[in-house]
Amino acid sequence: MWKDLALDVIGVSAWFPLLDEPPTTVLDVDSLRQGYEGIFRDHLIPIAERNPGRPLVFLEYAAVDTVETPAHPSRFPENGSLVFADTNGNGLDDGQEVQDNLYRALFETMEAYPGLVHGAFFWDTWIAVNEGHWESPSIHRAYSFRGKLSEQTVREWYDRFRTTTWPPWWTGGTSE
């Protein structure tokens, strides 16, 4: 498809459904990683193999902080108010826990396939221009990870990338 276009980069909209049906409980990182493994194996690796020399980049990736997100990652909840729910009794909001597990599973899968994904743009990570922008993501169900469990996970992985030679496209910088 891209041969005639002489593109430099292959951009992928990374709203990958990992399940056919929405889950009703918090899925752990290993379960979600299995879903990403299938996406990488069945779709991303073949795309990269058909387009040697063209870096593959996720042009958009995000996960709404709801339990159902693994089946419908791009579906925004009708009621966006964050109402704390902890059905597994671990003291964490179930939706935020799923969002965090999705980011962890994605990063772990990317690490398992070094050189396959050369970058990712995270959706809804706009710059806060006033106090309302800082507060909004932490009180609403949203794609943003600001003020949620996933914020620390993203920081940890970016710091990890900064101090290693993986991924090959990483040039340094900080997550601050």
N, C-alpha and C positions, 0 to 999 in steps of 0.2 A: 504494500500500500504506500509506503513512504519512499520507495526507490526513486520515483520520478520527481519528488519534491525537493531533494537535496537538503533535507533538514539536518540541523546540527544536534538536536536533542529530541528524544521521544518523551512526550508529556503524557502522563496517565492520570486520569481522575480516579483517585484511590478510594472510592466509596464501595468497598467490597463487602457484599453480604456474606457472612461466614456460616450462616445457618438458613435453612428453608423456613423455619417457623420461629417466631419470637420466643426466647426463653422466658421462664417465669421466676427463675432464681439467678443468683449471681454465678456467672461462669468464671472458672479460674483461668490463670494465664496459660496453663498447658492446654486446656480445651480450646481456647481461642487461638493459640499458636498453631494447633492442628489445622484450623481453618485457613490461617495465613499460609501455612506450608502448601496447602492445596492450590491456593491462588498463585503463589510463586511458581510452583512446579508446573501447573497446567496452563498458566497464562503469561506470567512475566518472563520466565526463562525462555519460552519459545519466541516471544517478541524480541528479546535481546539477541537471541541466536539468529533471527532473521535480519537483524539490523546491526551487524558488527561495527564497532567504532562510534556508535551513537549512544551517549549516556541516557539512561532511563531515569526520569525524574517524576515524582508524585507532585502534580501541579496543585492538587488539593487533597488534604486528608484531615479528617476530624472524626470525633465520636461524641454524640450527645450523651450526657450523663444519665442514661436510663437503662434499666435492666434489659429492655427489648432491643437495644441498639445493635447487637451483633447480627440480627436478621435484617435490619433496615437502617444502615448507618447514616443515610442522608435524610431520614424522616425526622422532622422537628416535632416535638410533642405539642399536642393541642393545648394542654395546660402547662405553661412554662414555669409555673411557680415551683420552687424547690421545697418539697415537703419531706422531711427526714423520714426515711424508712430503713430499718435494719432487721430484715427477716432472718438473717443467718446469725444474729446475736453477737457480732464481733465489734460492735461499737462504731462501725463505719456506715455511711449512707450507701445503700445498695447501688444506686445509680452512679455515684462517684467511684465506687469500687469497680464497677464494670468498666467505666471509662478508663480508669487507671490500668486495669488488667488488659484492656485493648491496646493502649500505648505500649505497655511492657511487652506484650506478645508481638506487636509489630516490630519494635526495636530488636527483640531477640531474634526474630525471623530475618530481619535485615542483616544482623550480625552473622547469622548462619550462612548467608549467601553474599559474602563480601564482594564488592564490585558490581553487584547487580543493580541496586538502586543507588543513584548518585546524588540524591537530594530529595527533600520533601518540604512542601509549603503547608503549614498548618492553618486550617480555616478558623476564622473568628478569633484571631490573636492580634487584634487591632491595638493601637497605641492609646493608652488611657489619657484623655485630655482634661478630665476633671474628676472629682471625687465619685460622681455617679458612675463613671466608666469603671472605676476600680471595684465598686460594690456590686454592680449588676450581675456579673457572671457567677458570683458566689451565692446569690440568692435566687437564681433562676436556673432551670434546666436549659442547657445551652451547649453548643459545640466548644466553647471556650474552656480552657483548663485553668484559667486564672483564678486563684483562690481556692482551688480544689486539689484533691490528692494527686492528680496527674501533673500539676505544675511542678512538684518536686521530682517526679519521675522524669519529666522532660529535661529538667535541669541536670539531674544525675547522668542521663545518657549523653547529653551534649558535653558535659564536663568529661565524661569517659572518652568521647570521641576526640576531645581536645588533647587528651594526654596519651593517645595511642596513634598508631599509624593507620587504624581502620576508622572510618571507611577511607578508601583511597582519595576521595574527592575533598576530604576535610582539610581545611587550611589553617585551622586554629580559631582563635577568638575565645570569647567567654559567653556563658549563659546569663550573665548579670545584666 
